[in-house]
Amino acid sequence: MSVPTDRAPRATPAPAGDEILRSTLRRHAAGVTVITVPGPAGFTATSFTSVSLEPALVSFCLSLTASTAAAVEDAGHFAAHVLGPQNAALAAGFARSGVDRFTGVDWSPHTEGPPILAGVPAWLVARVTLLRPVGDHLLVVGEVTDGGGNGEPTGLVHFEGAFAAAGPLTQGGG
């Protein structure tokens, strides 16, 4: 494979890969979730995603240096809470470090252990099936065992460093 040599030289050095990743992903609207594990422990995550329908698998990632990493590694189950705009303060609270993230939060323990947060559009519980360090993060995959929620149709997203509401676009241009 040849590389074109007729390009003008760059006036400044190319940004490092981590800078490119941060800059690009700021422009990617990502759903906001709170992941909880027994302890209780939890954190805000935008890395939550589906992996497979058969079996029903979901995943998320967190930094290996996160304060909740040890609790996640020790957990047999986790709960993922899909948030709506009314949960922005909850998302902000679970994103803070150095505090008890459960203070003032209405929750109850699920029979499989993880805390279930009240007042969220949707939640699910999954049994951990894979824990794998990937780069500077821990990849966690789980098989869905239960779910529920209040069904709020508008989602909370993170975009350009802030929380925003996501909902259906109007159909037919208006």
Salt bridges, closest charged atoms under 4 A:
ASP18 OD2 - ARG22 NH1 3.40
GLU112 OE2 - HIS77 NE2 3.86
ASP136 OD1 - HIS137 ND1 2.67
GLU143 OE1 - ARG127 NH2 2.82
ASP146 OD2 - HIS110 NE2 2.67
GLU160 OE1 - ARG26 NH2 3.81
GLU160 OE2 - ARG27 NE 3.93
